[in-house]
Structures are given as C-alpha cells and as structure tokens.
Amino acid sequence: MPGTKLCLAVATLFTASSLSAQVDDAESFLEFPIATEVSASESSSVAWLVAQGDETHLMYAQAPEFRPVKLFGQSDVEGQPITSVLASPRGDYVAYLTGVPFNASGDAFNPADLLRAPSATLWLIGTEPGSKPIEIGVGFGPRFSPRGEQMVYRKGRDLWSVNLEQPTAEPTVLVQGGGGFNQGLWSKDGRTLYFVQDRGGWSFLGRYSLGEERVTWLVTGPHRLSSPQLSPDGRTIAYLRWPAREHTKSYDLTANQPFAVETVDIASGQVRTVYEPAGAAGSQLSDDPEGHLRWADDRNLVVRSEADGWARLYAIPRTGGAARALTPTGCEVAESELAAADSLFVIHNCTNIDTRQLSQIMVSTGQARAISSPDVVMGLARSAGDSRYVAFTGGDAEDAPLLRVLDLRSGQFALVEEPTDYGYSHSFDAPPPQLVRIKASDGGTVPAQLFLPSTDGPHPAVVYVHGGPPRQMFPGFHFGSYYAKDFAVNRRMAELGYVVVSINYRSGVGYGRDFREAPGRAWRGASEYADVLGAGRWLEQREEVDPERIGIWGGSYGGLLTAHALARDSELFAAGVAIHGVFDWSWPSPTPGHQNPSFIFGVSEADRPLAFESSPLAAIDDWTSPVLLISGDRDMSVDVLETIDLHQKLSAKGVDVRTVLLPGEAHDIILFSNWQKIWEESRRFFEEKLGE
C-alpha cells in the first residue's frame, strides 16, 4: 500500500546549517558534496541529488530566483540511498528512487545486511513547503505524461500508473506486459506511447494508444533500434538503426558499430533513411544517451556520429541529404542539450582536449559561441523552461561538481552552488594536479595528471589507473561520484607525501576512436598495459621519486591493470591495491544475471586462449610484489570470485596477499562507510609497503 514515509521530510529553505555541520578536518576529504543526478522541467524548475558522506540531499529550485530548497534527505546506512530523480513537467512533483536495483524485478543490493532485503522503491514528493514523501512501491523507470497529470513506471512485466490528482491512491496497471516498453515517448496529447521493444537480438518500434487492446508496430525488421525521437509537429519519429545480432558471433559491446538514422511517418508508415555514414561510425558509449539523436526543429535532426573517428554533432535535413558538421574534428562532444529551437548547448573538449568546455551552437548556421565558465569538468546537462535555461554540474581541482543554472537568454548564471552551501570547507595542502604527457613503453603518448607533494623528495610514488575503460580523468574532480572519490584520494595521497600520476590510457574516451579502440587492447593482447608500464618508468626517472617505492592502484578495469603491473613487472611496481578487478578474461562468470566482462567485451570460445594469455593470471608465476585485493561480495559487474580465485593462487605461491571482502556490496560501492574502509585499508597498506 502506498503511504507516507514516517520521518522528518519538511521542505526547508537551503542553508548550510540545514544540511550539515561544518566539515573541515583532514580526514573529511571524502565527505565532499557532489551533484550526482539532475532533472529539469518545462516549467523552469530543476531537481537534483547531492551526495555528501552517507547522506543524499534531494534538492529543488524554481525560476526565476532558483533558490535551492531541500525537499528530502536520506542516509545510506541501510543501503538505500536516493539514486535517481525526475521533475514533473509542471514542477509540482519530483519522483525519486531509493535502493540500487540489480534486476528487472526491482531486487536491490543489501550492503547493510538487513534481514529483509530491500527493493528498488519509487517515491513522489510535492514541491510545496511541508510536502512529505509518498511511497509508490516497488518500481523504476518513471515517466510523467506531457501535462503532468499522471506518472507511469515499470514494475515487473507491466506498466503501472499513478494519478497525480490523487497520488496517495493505489497505483493501477496501465498496460499489461508494458514493462517491455523501453525508451518510451509520449504523444503531445498524452494519449499514446511510442517505444522500442527488444525482441532478443533485434527490436521493433511500436505504438500503444491508451485504452486499446493491442500494440501497433510502426517499424519491424531484422535490426536493432534505439533513441526514438518524436518530431515537434508530432508526425514523424526519428530513430537509430543498428545491425541485429548473429547467433554465431560474439560482440564487443564497447566497440563501434555501423548505424543509420531513419524516420517513420506515423500516419503512412513510410520509412526513410536520412543518414548512413560509412563504416562503424556509431558508438553507444556516451555520458549522454539522450544526445545521440534529437530534433533541432521541424526541419532538422542532430545526430552524434564518429564518421571521421571523432564524436561530433551533425545536422541532417528531415528529408535526407548531406550531413553538415556542427562541431570540429580532432575533439569530442561529451553532451548536448536543445537550447531553444535551432540552438544547442554543448559540452566538449575542443578548446582543451584534457578538460571540458561549453558552447552554444546555432544548428541552421553552425555558428558557435563560447560560454565562459571557471569550471574544468562539466556534465549532467538538462534544459529547462522551454530550453531558456540549462542546468548542469561543474567543478574543478578544489571542488567537486555542484549545480549551475545558466540563463541562455541573458548569458548569466542564475545559480552557482558552492561546497560551503552544504557546510563543507575542506581544502588540500598539496598543489592541484598538472597536465603532463608520458611516453608509453611502446612509444605512444599517454595523457596524464601529475599530483605532487608540497615537500621535497625523494617520495614514494603511485600510478593510478581508472576503470571502464571508456572513461576520461581530468585535472579536477570527475562528474561521476565514484571517480570523484578516486580523485580526492589522489589529492590526499599527495598531501601524505606520495607522487601520484593518473593516466588516461588507451581504451579511454575523449581522444578519438583510434585511441579508444586501440589495436591489441583488452583480451586481444593488453596493449594498454604499455601505457601503464610507461608511467611506471616515467616515475622511476623523476628526481623527486624514490624508484624503489613505486606502487599502483585502481578499481575495476584499473584493478585489472594493477594486477598486470604486479604480475609482469614486480621489479618496478613494489606494491599495489586492486579493487574489484578482472583477472582472467577467459573466464565467464556462472552467477545468474551477472554482466560478465568476457561477454561484454566479446570473448568467444575460440578467443579464450588469447584472452587468458592477455590476463594477469597468465603471468602469475612472476608475481612477487605484495597486493591488497578488495571487492564487494555481491558485485554484479565483476564477479567476486575473480578476487577470491586470485587470492588463493597468490597465497599458494607465497605472495603477500591481503583481501578485504565487503558483505553485500555492489560494484559502485553503495555505503559511504565502505568507501572509508577502502581508503583506510589502502592507506595503511601503502604506508607499510612504500613508507620509509
């Protein structure tokens, strides 16, 4: 039964004292506030989440003042933080989710070891002062109707509905079997849903009119479809077409694929291909899935394409014709948002490839205007107020990304959040990182950030390797909370006297397709390890570094590369911390529902011998350096059995191996207390192995 959550949830005007006590001690560096989710509405309102320590703040602001209001807050101590947010079109409600689901049934991770395991739970809260949360129940994927009179969401195999005129009433089943209505779009009158349905290796584009007994298929065929977008006049749907899967092949889901842009006339069913670049120009690796395809107006579409090997935006006439580049080559678009008709707000790296910048681009003319910002890392952009405003997060080397609201009409910022707004005032004693270039062991160039202590050396040193691998690290706090914490750790290690180099190794994003899809990468030969080895040798030659005290650390794919370093080059790397790493590319996890790296990266049966030889386990006989292994034991991205297996093998050969398992914990680390534990265990380990 829906109900009202029994806890204090009164909306309050946003002041530092209402959110947090002052946080400024030396070990508070992980308790920084960071905006993790942003949603905006046509009514010029913005809702966003701010994670800070073990608390998540649900925030709201309305034009024109954009004065932040805290609607609700929740601790993660029971393993159920607020994890997503959606503002209604009218700005009168905000939907949010608690718990972190790991399957379509809504089952959630349980890192707090509750006897009654949690579920992903959907809530509504009004934006008026004094509003309290309304529990909707198990569900996820909420979408408001265009006029905001109802909210639909997925629960099991069905699509459910909440009447926002009576939000405490029992939700009803809107469409039996509608849980498979993916990437849904409303018609403007709110009477019809357009959606993509995965049929198992291929997909259809469908239409369902409320009250009808059947679905109408608009596009069928032996293809996969994605990113449906309804034209402003409501007559045409544009979408991306991808090749369907062959049952005899394995597919690297991180690799580019051929694609095309098609349109279907809703009334006649006529399908037209309006853009089809040569080769594998399509990438689904993006921080901005909604920016892959959109209508600029009734005449033009805008598509994100890597036709020349760089992620760029192109304008395409509605009826087809020559594509026109809107952004330059040699750099990449990270995100884009419609900024009124014929205009785009774009986050890119075209001025400085190692950071992010802002521009506004006119689609009809291609004219671009730079938008000034002191931030070096921006993300999570959302347009609001019929695209007059854009909300996004921004940060730098001192402060993690928080919310900014830009008035595109005046060019002025309507809101710029600061950490002190959340009672946080910690600062680092060591200088901010500097951008460097390193020579890989095979001669390539490695973009990197160098963190130096403020004292004279020689110092111990550490190579940091990020996960993904489709990620880019910056000389500032990352827009994602996981990597923002890693950045904070690197800054803290520099304070403690370590030289740290964080590398953007080949396979990452931001530097073009040739860099991201480097030959011999991953299970094909681990060519990216040449970048890691080059970083270690580069540190070894620096006068402020003690060459006998070089370590390495990283999580996920970074854990894999940490293990490579210790297995292949223990003489160089004296110790390492590998967090939830992949250690055997050839091994498919047997855990039901597991994402399975060998599957995601396309390892076939025939590839398994090469995959094993490209794994750290293939070089384990040469592994002598001590290692700290850490993993959540409910990790559904990299099986904890990888860590347990490696521990047994290293222990049997007498290597100093220490393993920390986090009960019930997920890959992305839900509990803040577990982040603290990872830091404390890592700090003590490196102090012991790399200290004086």
Residue pairs with C-beta under 8 A, 6 or more apart in sequence:
1 170
2 134
2 135
2 136
2 137
2 167
2 168
2 169
2 170
2 171
3 134
3 135
3 168
4 132
4 133
4 134
4 135
4 168
5 123
5 132
5 133
5 134
5 135
9 71
9 72
9 73
9 125
9 131
9 132
9 133
10 129
10 130
10 132
11 60
11 69
11 70
11 71
11 127
11 128
11 129
11 130
11 131
12 18
12 69
12 70
13 67
13 69
14 59
14 67
14 68
14 69
14 70
14 421
16 22
16 420
16 421
16 422
16 423
17 423
18 70
19 52
19 57
19 70
19 73
19 421
19 422
19 423
20 33
20 52
20 55
20 422
20 423
20 424
21 423
22 423
22 424
22 425
23 31
23 53
23 423
23 424
23 425
23 426
24 424
24 425
24 426
25 426
26 495
28 424
28 426
29 426
29 428
29 488
29 491
29 492
30 53
30 485
30 488
30 489
30 672
30 675
30 676
30 679
31 52
31 53
31 424
31 426
32 52
32 399
32 400
32 419
32 424
32 426
32 477
32 484
32 488
33 50
33 51
33 52
33 57
33 400
33 402
33 419
33 421
33 422
33 424
34 50
34 51
34 52
34 393
34 395
34 400
34 401
34 402
34 477
34 481
34 484
35 48
35 49
35 50
35 380
35 393
35 401
35 402
35 403
35 417
36 49
36 50
36 51
36 56
36 480
36 481
37 48
37 49
37 83
37 84
37 85
37 380
38 46
38 47
38 48
38 85
38 380
38 381
38 382
38 391
38 392
38 393
38 403
39 46
39 47
39 48
39 85
39 86
39 87
39 94
39 382
40 46
40 47
40 87
40 382
40 383
40 384
40 385
40 389
40 390
40 391
41 87
41 88
41 89
41 90
41 91
41 384
42 89
42 384
42 385
42 386
43 62
43 89
43 90
43 91
43 385
44 62
44 63
44 64
44 91
44 384
44 385
44 386
44 388
44 389
45 60
45 61
45 62
45 63
45 87
45 91
45 127
45 384
46 60
46 61
46 62
46 66
46 87
46 382
46 384
46 389
46 391
46 403
46 405
47 58
47 59
47 60
47 71
47 85
47 86
47 87
47 94
48 59
48 85
48 391
48 403
49 56
49 57
49 58
49 59
49 82
49 83
49 84
49 85
49 96
50 56
50 57
50 59
50 402
50 403
50 422
51 57
51 81
51 481
52 422
52 424
53 672
54 75
54 76
54 77
54 671
54 672
54 673
55 73
55 74
55 75
55 76
56 73
56 74
56 75
56 76
56 81
56 82
57 70
57 72
57 73
57 422
58 70
58 71
58 72
58 73
58 74
58 82
58 85
58 94
58 96
58 125
59 68
59 69
59 70
59 71
59 403
60 68
60 69
60 70
60 71
60 87
60 94
60 127
61 67
61 68
61 69
61 403
61 405
61 415
62 91
62 127
63 384
63 385
63 389
63 414
64 414
65 414
66 405
66 414
66 415
68 403
68 415
68 417
68 421
69 127
69 129
71 94
71 125
71 127
71 131
72 82
72 96
72 125
72 133
74 80
74 81
74 82
74 98
75 81
76 670
76 671
76 672
77 112
77 671
77 673
78 112
78 114
78 118
79 99
79 100
79 108
79 109
79 110
79 111
79 112
79 114
79 118
79 664
79 670
79 671
80 98
80 99
80 100
80 108
80 112
80 118
80 121
81 98
81 100
81 670
82 96
82 97
82 98
83 96
83 97
83 98
83 99
83 100
83 120
84 96
84 97
84 140
85 94
85 95
85 96
85 97
86 94
86 95
86 96
86 142
86 143
86 144
87 93
87 94
88 94
88 95
88 144
88 148
88 151
88 164
89 144
89 145
89 146
89 147
89 148
90 147
90 148
91 127
92 126
92 127
92 128
92 148
92 164
93 124
93 125
93 126
93 127
93 144
93 148
93 151
93 164
93 167
94 124
94 125
94 127
95 122
95 123
95 124
95 136
95 142
95 144
95 151
95 153
96 122
96 123
96 125
97 120
97 121
97 122
97 123
97 140
97 142
98 118
98 120
98 121
98 123
99 108
99 109
99 118
99 119
99 120
99 121
100 108
100 109
100 120
100 666
100 668
100 670
101 107
101 108
101 119
101 120
101 140
102 108
102 109
102 593
102 634
102 636
102 666
103 593
104 154
104 156
104 179
105 156
106 119
106 120
106 138
106 139
106 140
106 155
106 156
107 117
107 119
107 120
108 117
108 118
108 119
108 120
109 118
109 634
109 664
109 665
109 666
109 670
110 117
110 118
110 634
110 664
111 632
111 634
111 662
111 663
111 664
111 665
111 666
111 670
111 671
111 674
112 664
112 671
113 663
113 664
119 138
120 138
120 139
120 140
121 135
121 136
121 137
121 138
121 139
122 135
122 136
122 137
122 138
122 139
122 140
122 142
122 153
123 133
123 134
123 135
123 136
124 133
124 134
124 136
124 151
124 162
124 164
124 167
125 131
125 132
125 133
125 134
134 167
134 168
136 153
136 162
136 171
137 155
137 171
138 155
139 153
139 154
139 155
139 160
140 153
140 154
141 153
141 154
142 151
142 152
142 153
143 151
143 152
143 153
143 184
143 186
144 150
144 151
144 164
145 151
145 152
145 186
145 190
146 186
146 187
146 188
146 189
146 190
147 190
148 164
149 163
149 164
149 165
149 190
150 161
150 162
150 163
150 164
150 190
151 161
151 162
151 164
152 159
152 160
152 161
152 162
152 174
152 184
152 193
153 159
153 160
153 162
154 160
154 178
154 179
154 181
155 179
156 179
157 176
157 177
157 179
157 180
158 173
158 174
158 175
158 176
158 177
158 178
158 179
159 173
159 174
159 175
159 178
159 179
159 181
160 171
160 172
160 173
160 174
161 171
161 172
161 173
161 174
162 169
162 171
163 169
163 172
174 210
175 181
175 193
175 208
178 193
178 208
180 197
180 198
181 193
181 195
181 197
181 206
181 208
182 195
182 196
182 197
182 198
183 195
183 196
183 226
183 227
183 228
184 193
184 194
184 195
185 193
185 194
185 195
185 228
185 229
185 230
185 237
186 192
186 193
186 194
187 193
187 194
187 230
187 234
188 230
188 234
191 209
191 210
192 207
192 208
192 209
192 210
193 207
193 208
193 210
194 205
194 206
194 207
194 218
194 228
194 230
194 237
195 205
195 206
195 207
195 208
195 228
196 203
196 204
196 205
196 206
196 225
196 226
196 228
196 239
197 203
197 204
197 206
198 224
201 224
201 244
201 245
201 247
202 221
202 222
202 223
202 224
202 244
202 245
203 223
203 224
203 225
203 226
204 217
204 219
204 220
204 225
205 217
205 218
205 219
205 220
205 225
205 228
205 237
205 239
205 264
206 215
206 216
206 217
206 218
207 215
207 216
207 217
207 218
207 266
208 215
208 216
209 216
218 237
218 264
218 266
218 269
219 225
219 239
219 262
219 264
219 271
222 244
223 241
223 242
223 243
223 244
224 241
224 242
224 243
224 244
224 245
225 239
225 240
225 241
225 242
226 239
226 240
226 242
226 284
226 292
227 239
227 240
227 289
227 290
227 292
227 293
228 237
228 238
228 239
229 237
229 238
229 239
229 293
229 294
229 295
229 301
230 236
230 237
230 295
231 237
231 238
231 295
231 298
231 318
232 295
232 297
232 298
232 341
233 298
234 266
235 265
235 266
235 267
236 263
236 264
236 265
236 266
236 318
237 263
237 264
237 266
238 261
238 262
238 263
238 274
238 293
238 295
238 301
239 261
239 262
239 263
239 264
239 293
240 259
240 260
240 261
240 262
240 282
240 292
240 293
240 303
241 259
241 260
241 261
241 262
241 273
242 257
242 258
242 259
242 282
243 257
243 258
245 251
249 604
250 599
250 602
250 603
250 604
250 607
251 602
252 600
252 601
252 602
253 284
253 600
253 601
253 602
254 285
254 469
254 470
254 600
254 601
255 280
255 517
255 602
256 280
256 281
256 282
256 283
256 306
256 513
256 517
257 280
257 282
257 283
257 284
258 279
258 280
258 281
258 282
259 276
259 277
259 281
259 282
260 273
260 275
260 276
261 273
261 274
261 275
261 276
261 293
261 301
261 303
261 316
262 271
262 272
262 273
262 274
263 271
263 272
263 274
263 318
264 270
264 271
264 272
265 272
272 319
272 320
273 320
274 301
274 316
274 317
274 318
274 319
274 320
274 321
275 301
275 303
275 305
275 314
275 316
275 320
275 323
277 305
277 307
277 323
278 307
279 307
281 305
281 306
281 307
282 305
282 306
283 306
283 311
283 513
284 292
285 470
285 509
285 516
286 292
286 304
286 311
287 334
287 335
287 379
287 479
288 334
288 335
288 336
288 381
291 304
291 333
291 335
291 336
291 337
292 303
292 304
293 301
293 302
293 303
293 304
294 301
294 302
294 336
294 338
295 301
295 302
296 302
296 315
296 338
296 341
296 342
296 343
296 344
296 363
296 364
297 341
297 342
297 363
298 318
299 317
299 318
300 315
300 316
300 317
300 318
300 342
300 363
300 364
301 315
301 316
301 317
301 318
302 313
302 314
302 315
302 316
302 326
302 336
302 344
302 363
303 313
303 314
303 316
303 323
304 311
304 312
304 313
304 333
304 336
305 311
305 312
305 313
305 314
305 323
306 312
306 513
307 314
307 323
308 329
309 512
309 513
309 514
310 329
310 330
310 331
310 332
310 512
310 513
311 332
311 333
311 334
312 325
312 326
312 327
312 328
312 329
312 332
312 333
313 325
313 326
313 327
313 333
313 336
313 344
313 346
313 361
314 323
314 324
314 325
314 326
315 323
315 324
315 326
315 363
315 364
315 366
316 323
316 324
324 366
325 366
326 344
326 361
326 363
326 366
326 368
327 333
327 346
327 348
327 350
327 361
327 368
328 350
330 350
330 353
330 512
331 348
331 349
331 350
331 353
332 348
332 349
332 350
332 509
332 510
332 511
332 512
333 346
333 347
333 348
334 347
334 348
334 349
334 356
334 379
334 510
335 346
335 347
335 379
335 380
335 381
335 392
336 344
336 345
336 346
336 347
336 381
337 344
337 345
337 381
337 382
337 383
337 387
337 390
338 344
338 345
338 383
338 387
339 345
339 360
339 383
339 387
339 390
339 408
340 386
340 387
340 388
340 408
341 387
342 362
342 363
342 364
343 360
343 361
343 362
343 363
343 387
343 408
344 360
344 361
344 363
345 358
345 359
345 360
345 371
345 381
345 383
345 390
345 406
345 408
346 358
346 359
346 360
346 361
347 356
347 357
347 358
347 378
347 379
347 381
347 392
348 356
348 357
348 358
348 359
349 355
349 356
349 357
349 510
350 357
350 359
351 357
351 370
353 447
353 510
353 511
354 435
354 447
354 474
354 475
354 510
355 376
355 377
355 474
355 475
355 476
356 375
356 376
356 377
356 378
356 379
356 474
357 370
357 373
357 378
358 370
358 371
358 372
358 373
358 378
359 368
359 369
359 370
359 371
360 368
360 369
360 371
360 408
361 367
361 368
361 369
362 368
371 406
371 411
373 394
373 404
374 396
375 394
375 395
375 396
375 401
375 404
375 476
376 395
376 396
376 397
376 474
376 475
376 476
377 394
377 395
377 396
377 401
377 474
377 476
377 477
377 478
377 479
378 392
378 393
378 394
378 401
378 404
378 479
379 392
379 393
379 401
379 479
379 480
380 392
380 393
380 401
380 479
381 390
381 391
381 392
382 390
382 391
382 392
383 389
383 390
383 391
384 390
384 391
384 405
387 408
388 407
388 408
388 409
389 405
389 406
389 407
389 408
389 414
390 405
390 406
390 408
391 403
391 404
391 405
391 406
392 403
392 404
392 406
393 401
393 402
393 403
393 404
393 479
394 401
394 402
394 404
395 401
395 402
395 476
395 477
395 479
395 484
396 476
396 477
397 432
397 433
397 475
397 476
397 477
397 491
398 427
398 428
398 432
399 418
399 419
399 477
400 419
400 477
400 484
400 488
401 477
401 478
401 479
401 484
402 417
402 418
402 419
402 421
403 415
403 417
404 413
404 415
404 416
404 417
405 413
405 414
405 415
406 412
406 413
406 414
407 413
407 414
419 425
419 426
428 491
428 492
428 494
428 495
429 454
429 495
430 451
430 452
430 453
430 454
430 491
430 494
430 495
431 452
431 454
431 494
432 475
432 476
432 491
433 449
433 450
433 451
433 475
433 490
433 491
433 502
434 449
434 450
434 452
434 475
435 447
435 448
435 449
435 450
435 475
436 448
436 449
436 450
436 501
437 445
437 446
437 447
437 448
438 445
438 446
438 448
438 501
438 503
438 531
438 534
438 535
438 538
439 445
439 446
439 534
439 538
440 446
440 506
440 530
440 531
440 533
440 534
441 530
441 531
441 533
441 534
441 537
442 527
442 530
442 534
444 506
444 530
444 531
444 534
446 503
446 504
446 505
446 506
446 531
446 534
446 535
447 503
447 504
447 511
448 501
448 502
448 503
448 504
448 535
449 473
449 474
449 475
449 501
449 502
450 499
450 500
450 501
451 490
451 491
451 493
451 494
451 498
451 499
451 500
451 501
451 502
452 494
452 499
452 544
453 459
453 494
453 495
453 496
453 497
453 498
453 499
453 544
454 494
454 495
455 497
456 544
457 499
457 543
457 544
457 545
457 546
458 543
458 544
458 545
458 546
459 497
459 498
459 499
459 544
459 545
459 546
459 549
460 497
460 498
460 499
460 545
460 546
460 549
460 550
460 551
460 686
460 690
460 691
461 498
461 499
461 500
461 501
461 539
461 542
461 545
461 546
461 549
461 550
461 551
462 493
462 498
462 499
462 500
462 501
462 550
462 551
462 552
462 553
462 686
462 690
463 500
463 501
463 503
463 532
463 535
463 536
463 539
463 550
463 551
463 552
463 553
463 565
463 573
464 486
464 490
464 500
464 501
464 502
464 503
464 552
464 553
464 554
464 558
465 503
465 505
465 532
465 552
465 553
465 554
465 557
465 558
465 561
465 562
466 473
466 483
466 486
466 502
466 504
466 508
466 554
466 555
466 557
466 558
467 482
467 554
467 555
467 556
467 557
467 558
467 559
468 507
468 508
468 509
468 556
468 557
469 505
469 507
469 508
469 522
469 528
469 557
470 507
470 508
470 509
470 516
471 483
471 508
471 509
472 504
472 508
472 509
472 510
472 511
473 483
473 487
473 502
473 503
473 504
473 508
474 487
476 487
477 484
477 487
477 488
478 484
478 486
478 487
482 555
482 668
482 669
485 675
486 555
487 502
489 679
489 682
490 500
490 502
492 679
493 500
493 686
494 500
496 683
498 686
498 690
499 539
499 542
499 544
499 545
501 535
501 538
501 539
503 531
503 532
503 535
504 510
504 511
505 528
505 531
505 532
505 561
506 515
506 516
506 518
506 521
506 527
506 528
506 531
507 515
507 516
507 517
507 518
507 521
507 522
507 528
507 557
508 515
508 516
509 516
518 527
518 528
519 525
519 527
520 526
520 527
521 527
521 528
522 528
522 585
522 601
522 614
523 585
523 586
523 598
523 601
523 603
523 607
523 610
523 611
523 614
523 615
524 610
524 614
525 610
525 614
526 564
526 614
526 615
528 561
529 561
529 564
529 565
529 568
532 552
532 561
532 564
532 565
533 565
533 568
533 569
533 572
536 550
536 552
536 565
536 569
536 572
536 573
537 572
539 545
539 547
539 550
540 547
540 550
540 572
541 547
548 574
549 574
549 690
550 572
550 573
550 574
550 690
551 573
551 574
551 575
551 576
551 577
551 686
551 689
551 690
552 561
552 562
552 565
552 566
552 573
552 575
552 576
552 577
553 562
553 576
553 577
553 578
553 579
553 682
553 686
554 561
554 562
554 577
554 578
554 579
554 581
555 579
555 580
555 581
556 579
556 580
556 581
556 582
556 637
556 638
556 667
557 581
557 582
558 579
558 581
559 578
559 579
559 580
559 581
559 582
559 583
559 638
560 578
560 581
560 582
560 583
560 616
562 576
562 577
562 578
562 581
562 627
563 576
563 578
563 581
563 583
563 616
563 627
563 646
564 616
564 619
565 572
565 573
565 576
566 573
566 576
566 578
566 616
566 623
566 625
566 627
567 616
567 617
567 618
567 619
567 620
567 622
567 623
568 616
568 619
568 622
570 622
570 623
570 624
570 625
573 625
574 625
574 626
574 689
574 690
575 625
575 626
575 627
575 628
575 685
575 686
575 689
575 690
576 625
576 626
576 627
576 628
577 627
577 628
577 630
577 682
577 685
577 686
578 627
578 628
578 629
578 630
578 643
579 629
579 630
579 631
579 678
580 630
580 631
580 632
580 635
580 637
580 638
580 640
580 642
580 643
580 667
581 629
581 638
581 642
581 643
582 597
582 615
582 638
582 642
583 615
583 616
583 617
583 642
583 643
583 645
583 646
584 612
584 615
584 616
584 617
584 642
584 645
585 597
585 598
585 601
585 603
585 611
585 612
585 614
585 615
586 598
586 603
586 608
586 609
586 611
586 612
586 615
587 598
587 642
588 596
588 598
588 599
588 603
589 596
589 598
589 639
589 641
591 636
591 639
591 641
593 636
594 636
594 637
594 639
595 636
595 637
596 639
597 637
597 638
598 611
603 611
612 618
616 623
616 646
617 646
617 649
620 649
620 650
620 653
621 653
623 650
623 653
623 655
624 655
625 655
626 655
626 656
626 657
626 658
626 685
626 689
627 650
627 655
627 656
627 657
627 658
628 658
628 659
628 660
628 681
628 682
628 685
629 643
629 646
629 647
629 657
629 658
629 659
629 660
630 643
630 659
630 660
630 661
630 662
630 678
630 681
630 682
631 638
631 640
631 642
631 643
631 659
631 660
631 661
631 662
632 640
632 661
632 662
632 664
632 665
632 666
632 667
632 669
632 674
633 640
633 661
633 662
633 663
633 664
633 665
634 640
634 663
634 664
634 665
634 666
635 665
635 666
635 667
636 666
636 667
637 666
637 667
638 667
640 661
643 659
643 661
644 659
646 657
647 657
647 659
650 657
651 657
658 685
660 677
660 678
660 681
662 669
662 671
662 674
662 677
665 671
665 674
669 675
669 678
